[in-house]
Amino acid sequence: MHTVIERELELNLVLSPERSIPVPARLTYRTADPYAVHITFHIGSEHPVTWTFARELLVEGVFRPCGHGDVRIWPTKVSGRSVVLMALSSPDGDALLEVSAGVVSAWLERTLRIVPPGAEGGRLDLDGRLAELLSPRRTNQLWAGGHRAPGEETPRPSDEPSDGEA
């Protein structure tokens, strides 16, 4: 059984030190994907945007600056409130988002109770998935669609002579 932990919240898109606009979002954690967290923006629109990154990055970012490249996270104080800042970079642009540290921490705590740090690998069932991929039934299904195994000859109709036959 897989569990999903979600939290709808409002982040602030920081436009300048003096100005920000609210952005509705949804935090999602799935035990089927135990290493990742997902943040979806434009909830309810035709084209939601979801960012996926390591849960560990968000956990660490609540306490100290971390990340590099596309996702960077760090704690800070804004007007006396504890917040977490997330800098997201993509080819389409950059965004600096601010969210309440308490809200993120409470949601993260729920995810950590259901899948503690270090227990993620046990949720993946890698052995079971690998066995399924390598099962003879699965392999036969793959090759039944006209695919041949490496080194396997192309089948010929039975009425054609093979090499050396006249």
C-alpha contacts under 8 A as a table, 3 or more apart, distances in Angstrom:
res1	aa1	res2	aa2	distance
2	H	30	R	7.06
2	H	31	T	5.53
2	H	32	A	5.76
3	T	30	R	5.87
3	T	31	T	5.41
3	T	32	A	7.48
4	V	28	T	6.91
4	V	29	Y	5.64
4	V	30	R	4.53
4	V	31	T	6.51
5	I	28	T	5.73
5	I	29	Y	5.12
5	I	30	R	6.51
5	I	110	R	7.61
5	I	111	T	6.88
6	E	26	R	6.70
6	E	27	L	5.46
6	E	28	T	4.48
6	E	29	Y	6.45
7	R	26	R	5.56
7	R	27	L	5.17
7	R	28	T	6.72
7	R	107	W	7.03
8	E	24	P	7.32
8	E	25	A	5.78
8	E	26	R	4.28
8	E	27	L	6.34
9	L	24	P	5.94
9	L	25	A	5.50
9	L	26	R	6.08
9	L	27	L	7.69
10	E	22	P	6.14
10	E	23	V	5.49
10	E	24	P	4.48
10	E	25	A	5.91
10	E	99	V	7.29
11	L	22	P	5.74
11	L	23	V	5.14
11	L	24	P	6.28
11	L	25	A	6.87
11	L	97	L	6.27
11	L	98	E	5.59
11	L	99	V	4.91
11	L	100	S	7.88
12	N	20	S	5.80
12	N	21	I	5.35
12	N	22	P	4.45
12	N	23	V	5.68
12	N	97	L	5.45
12	N	98	E	5.01
12	N	99	V	6.51
13	L	20	S	5.28
13	L	21	I	5.24
13	L	22	P	6.19
13	L	23	V	6.44
13	L	95	A	6.92
13	L	96	L	5.92
13	L	97	L	4.65
13	L	98	E	6.52
14	V	17	P	7.17
14	V	19	R	6.38
14	V	20	S	4.33
14	V	21	I	6.77
14	V	95	A	7.55
14	V	96	L	5.48
14	V	97	L	5.83
14	V	98	E	6.94
15	L	18	E	7.85
15	L	19	R	5.53
15	L	20	S	5.16
15	L	21	I	7.52
15	L	96	L	7.75
16	S	19	R	5.04
16	S	20	S	6.74
17	P	20	S	7.94
23	V	41	F	7.32
23	V	42	H	7.86
24	P	41	F	6.44
24	P	42	H	6.84
24	P	43	I	6.84
25	A	39	I	6.63
25	A	40	T	5.43
25	A	41	F	4.68
25	A	42	H	6.83
25	A	43	I	6.29
26	R	38	H	7.94
26	R	39	I	5.59
26	R	40	T	5.17
26	R	41	F	6.83
26	R	43	I	7.33
27	L	37	V	7.17
27	L	38	H	5.76
27	L	39	I	4.72
27	L	40	T	6.68
28	T	37	V	5.94
28	T	38	H	5.03
28	T	39	I	6.38
29	Y	33	D	7.61
29	Y	34	P	7.39
29	Y	36	A	6.89
29	Y	37	V	5.11
29	Y	38	H	6.47
29	Y	111	T	6.86
30	R	33	D	5.31
30	R	34	P	6.13
30	R	36	A	7.79
30	R	37	V	7.66
31	T	34	P	4.72
31	T	115	V	7.21
31	T	123	R	6.85
32	A	123	R	6.76
32	A	124	L	6.80
33	D	36	A	5.96
33	D	124	L	7.49
34	P	115	V	7.27
34	P	120	E	5.27
34	P	121	G	7.75
34	P	123	R	6.84
34	P	124	L	7.61
35	Y	54	A	5.72
35	Y	55	R	5.71
35	Y	56	E	7.44
35	Y	120	E	6.26
36	A	52	T	6.43
36	A	53	F	5.44
36	A	54	A	4.52
36	A	55	R	4.92
37	V	52	T	5.69
37	V	53	F	5.71
37	V	54	A	6.07
37	V	55	R	5.13
38	H	50	T	6.41
38	H	51	W	5.61
38	H	52	T	4.48
38	H	53	F	6.73
39	I	50	T	5.44
39	I	51	W	5.24
39	I	52	T	6.54
40	T	43	I	6.68
40	T	48	P	6.50
40	T	49	V	5.49
40	T	50	T	4.15
40	T	51	W	6.42
41	F	48	P	5.73
41	F	49	V	5.16
41	F	50	T	6.27
42	H	45	S	5.58
42	H	47	H	7.09
42	H	48	P	4.79
42	H	49	V	6.40
43	I	48	P	5.88
44	G	48	P	7.24
45	S	48	P	5.82
53	F	57	L	7.38
53	F	71	V	7.77
54	A	57	L	5.25
54	A	58	L	6.95
55	R	58	L	5.27
55	R	59	V	6.25
56	E	59	V	4.99
56	E	60	E	6.05
57	L	60	E	5.26
57	L	61	G	5.95
57	L	66	C	6.80
57	L	67	G	6.66
57	L	73	I	7.51
58	L	61	G	4.91
58	L	62	V	6.42
58	L	73	I	6.89
59	V	62	V	5.61
59	V	63	F	7.43
59	V	105	S	7.87
59	V	108	L	7.01
60	E	63	F	5.54
60	E	64	R	6.11
60	E	65	P	7.53
60	E	66	C	6.72
61	G	64	R	5.16
61	G	65	P	5.47
61	G	66	C	5.59
61	G	67	G	7.98
61	G	72	R	7.95
61	G	73	I	4.83
61	G	74	W	4.72
61	G	75	P	6.38
61	G	84	V	7.32
62	V	73	I	7.59
62	V	74	W	6.26
62	V	75	P	5.44
62	V	84	V	6.14
62	V	101	A	6.68
62	V	104	V	7.95
62	V	105	S	7.16
63	F	74	W	7.14
63	F	75	P	6.10
64	R	74	W	5.51
64	R	75	P	6.07
65	P	72	R	7.47
65	P	73	I	5.77
65	P	74	W	4.05
65	P	75	P	6.73
66	C	72	R	5.89
66	C	73	I	5.55
66	C	74	W	6.32
67	G	71	V	5.87
67	G	72	R	4.35
67	G	73	I	6.25
68	H	71	V	6.00
68	H	72	R	5.41
69	G	72	R	7.04
69	G	89	S	7.32
70	D	87	A	7.62
70	D	88	L	5.47
70	D	89	S	4.60
70	D	90	S	6.46
71	V	86	M	6.97
71	V	87	A	5.81
71	V	88	L	4.94
71	V	89	S	6.64
72	R	86	M	5.71
72	R	87	A	5.12
72	R	88	L	6.75
73	I	84	V	6.94
73	I	85	L	5.62
73	I	86	M	4.53
73	I	87	A	6.37
74	W	84	V	5.68
74	W	85	L	5.41
74	W	86	M	6.80
75	P	82	S	7.21
75	P	83	V	5.85
75	P	84	V	4.40
75	P	85	L	6.15
75	P	101	A	7.49
76	T	82	S	6.00
76	T	83	V	5.55
76	T	84	V	6.18
76	T	85	L	7.25
77	K	80	G	5.60
77	K	81	R	5.24
77	K	82	S	4.66
77	K	83	V	5.82
78	V	81	R	5.20
78	V	82	S	6.62
78	V	83	V	6.80
81	R	100	S	7.79
82	S	100	S	6.42
82	S	101	A	5.52
82	S	102	G	7.48
83	V	98	E	6.40
83	V	99	V	5.48
83	V	100	S	4.51
83	V	101	A	4.43
83	V	102	G	7.71
84	V	98	E	5.76
84	V	99	V	5.38
84	V	100	S	6.24
84	V	101	A	5.28
85	L	96	L	6.82
85	L	97	L	5.57
85	L	98	E	4.61
85	L	99	V	6.56
86	M	95	A	7.97
86	M	96	L	5.72
86	M	97	L	5.09
86	M	98	E	6.47
87	A	94	D	7.21
87	A	95	A	5.74
87	A	96	L	4.52
87	A	97	L	6.37
88	L	94	D	5.64
88	L	95	A	5.23
88	L	96	L	6.46
88	L	97	L	8.00
89	S	92	D	7.94
89	S	93	G	6.01
89	S	94	D	4.37
89	S	95	A	6.53
90	S	93	G	5.29
90	S	94	D	6.18
99	V	103	V	7.63
99	V	104	V	7.36
100	S	103	V	5.37
100	S	104	V	6.47
101	A	104	V	5.28
101	A	105	S	5.89
102	G	105	S	5.08
102	G	106	A	6.04
103	V	106	A	5.33
103	V	107	W	6.34
104	V	107	W	5.21
104	V	108	L	6.03
105	S	108	L	5.03
105	S	109	E	6.02
106	A	109	E	5.09
106	A	110	R	6.56
107	W	110	R	5.27
107	W	111	T	6.64
108	L	111	T	5.07
108	L	112	L	6.15
109	E	112	L	5.02
109	E	113	R	6.16
110	R	113	R	5.24
110	R	114	I	6.52
111	T	114	I	5.36
111	T	115	V	6.10
111	T	116	P	7.67
112	L	115	V	5.06
112	L	116	P	4.61
112	L	117	P	6.61
113	R	116	P	5.71
115	V	119	A	6.07
115	V	120	E	6.30
116	P	119	A	5.50
116	P	120	E	7.23
117	P	120	E	6.71
118	G	121	G	7.22
119	A	122	G	5.62
119	A	123	R	7.21
120	E	123	R	5.44
120	E	124	L	7.09
121	G	124	L	5.42
121	G	125	D	7.57
122	G	125	D	6.30
125	D	128	G	5.33
125	D	129	R	6.31
126	L	129	R	5.12
126	L	130	L	5.96
127	D	130	L	5.15
127	D	131	A	6.03
128	G	131	A	5.10
128	G	132	E	6.16
129	R	132	E	5.07
129	R	133	L	6.25
130	L	133	L	5.08
130	L	134	L	6.15
131	A	134	L	5.15
131	A	135	S	5.81
132	E	135	S	5.22
132	E	138	R	6.97
133	L	138	R	6.20
133	L	139	T	7.38
134	L	138	R	6.71
134	L	139	T	6.49
135	S	138	R	5.30
135	S	139	T	6.24
136	P	139	T	5.01
136	P	140	N	6.02
137	R	140	N	5.20
137	R	141	Q	6.28
138	R	141	Q	5.09
138	R	142	L	6.35
139	T	142	L	5.14
139	T	143	W	6.44
140	N	143	W	5.25
140	N	144	A	5.88
141	Q	144	A	5.12
141	Q	145	G	7.02
142	L	145	G	6.17
142	L	147	H	6.94
143	W	146	G	5.94
143	W	147	H	4.61
143	W	148	R	5.71
143	W	149	A	7.11
144	A	147	H	6.64
148	R	151	G	8.00
148	R	152	E	5.94
148	R	153	E	7.77
148	R	154	T	7.68
149	A	152	E	5.41
156	R	160	E	6.87
157	P	160	E	5.85
158	S	161	P	7.72
161	P	164	G	7.96
161	P	165	E	5.47
161	P	166	A	6.43
162	S	165	E	5.52
